[in-house]
């Protein structure tokens, strides 16, 4: 038996599908997923003044006691920064605010953005996660943005928790960061449709027995007039919207948080270096350039439905 639910959370649309032994169990699973994702949003959103991330960003360099969820989020983000040589960087918050992304995206003035002040990302070198004490410390002047990795990690956590609770299969998609486990509603693999970031047409149908897909498109959160077009995918080195020759990337990996990290890093790198980045890390992916041409990296053929 399967049940599915779609709802708004983390500034995007979440879609959850649960396969269980009974209709009641499947529906209970989707409700559990909704509650958990809203709980994570309350802890991680930079737009919620009382969230743990907001408190961290306002602590001025002092350590802050946070939940195990938030400690894990910061750990994974720092790990992503380290493993990509800083091309993925969760300390781009000040740069995004300077670009005008200083409130929920639906509230941004997309026609007349504020003048840009270039603020390169400071990096994660001084961030400390103390698992014994249960605290995180950001260096003074460093501000953390969970962004896409928060959506990917949320999909991972919810999918794994639902499976431990007895679900036969689950698909959790949080704004394009998707994790699947177990059996699909028809008893076979999960089939995921990858959308083209420019045309909206289907690029490919992916077949996954388990694992994750994360996509990041510069076309999804863009604002400003044609002569000052901005988007949320910031180049950490410059503090400005990255213009690498790519319209979007999508990565297939075992975990959604890691797929999200590599999708961002590959986007910043551009078509050639981005392909090399994905292949270096042993994952498959798609890179769609500004002309709409689809390039592949790794063994994408193994996932084609």
Rosetta blueprint (number, residue, H / E / L):
1 X L
2 X E
3 X E
4 X E
5 X E
6 X E
7 X E
8 X E
9 X E
10 X L
11 X L
12 X E
13 X E
14 X E
15 X E
16 X E
17 X E
18 X E
19 X E
20 X L
21 X L
22 X L
23 X H
24 X H
25 X H
26 X H
27 X H
28 X H
29 X H
30 X H
31 X H
32 X H
33 X H
34 X H
35 X H
36 X H
37 X H
38 X H
39 X H
40 X H
41 X H
42 X H
43 X H
44 X H
45 X L
46 X L
47 X L
48 X L
49 X L
50 X L
51 X L
52 X H
53 X H
54 X H
55 X H
56 X H
57 X H
58 X L
59 X L
60 X L
61 X L
62 X L
63 X L
64 X E
65 X E
66 X L
67 X L
68 X H
69 X H
70 X H
71 X H
72 X H
73 X H
74 X H
75 X H
76 X H
77 X H
78 X H
79 X H
80 X H
81 X H
82 X H
83 X H
84 X L
85 X L
86 X L
87 X L
88 X L
89 X L
90 X L
91 X L
92 X L
93 X H
94 X H
95 X H
96 X H
97 X H
98 X H
99 X H
100 X L
101 X L
102 X L
103 X L
104 X L
105 X H
106 X H
107 X H
108 X L
109 X L
110 X L
111 X L
112 X L
113 X L
114 X L
115 X L
116 X L
117 X L
118 X L
119 X L
120 X L
121 X L
122 X L
123 X L
124 X L
125 X L
126 X L
127 X L
128 X E
129 X E
130 X E
131 X L
132 X L
133 X L
134 X L
135 X E
136 X E
137 X E
138 X L
139 X L
140 X L
141 X L
142 X L
143 X L
144 X L
145 X L
146 X L
147 X H
148 X H
149 X H
150 X H
151 X H
152 X H
153 X H
154 X H
155 X H
156 X H
157 X H
158 X H
159 X H
160 X H
161 X H
162 X H
163 X H
164 X H
165 X L
166 X L
167 X L
168 X L
169 X E
170 X E
171 X E
172 X E
173 X E
174 X E
175 X L
176 X L
177 X E
178 X E
179 X E
180 X E
181 X E
182 X E
183 X L
184 X L
185 X L
186 X L
187 X L
188 X L
189 X L
190 X E
191 X E
192 X E
193 X E
194 X E
195 X E
196 X L
197 X L
198 X L
199 X L
200 X L
201 X L
202 X E
203 X E
204 X E
205 X E
206 X E
207 X E
208 X E
209 X L
210 X L
211 X E
212 X E
213 X E
214 X E
215 X E
216 X E
217 X E
218 X L
219 X L
220 X L
221 X L
222 X E
223 X E
224 X L
225 X L
226 X H
227 X H
228 X H
229 X L
230 X E
231 X E
232 X L
233 X L
234 X E
235 X E
236 X L
237 X L
238 X L
239 X L
240 X E
241 X E
242 X L
243 X L
244 X L
245 X L
246 X E
247 X E
248 X E
249 X E
250 X E
251 X E
252 X E
253 X E
254 X L
255 X L
256 X H
257 X H
258 X H
259 X H
260 X H
261 X H
262 X H
263 X H
264 X H
265 X H
266 X H
267 X H
268 X H
269 X H
270 X L
271 X H
272 X H
273 X H
274 X H
275 X H
276 X H
277 X H
278 X H
279 X H
280 X H
281 X L
282 X L
283 X L
284 X E
285 X E
286 X E
287 X E
288 X E
289 X E
290 X L
291 X L
292 X L
293 X L
294 X E
295 X E
296 X E
297 X E
298 X L
299 X L
300 X H
301 X H
302 X H
303 X H
304 X E
305 X L
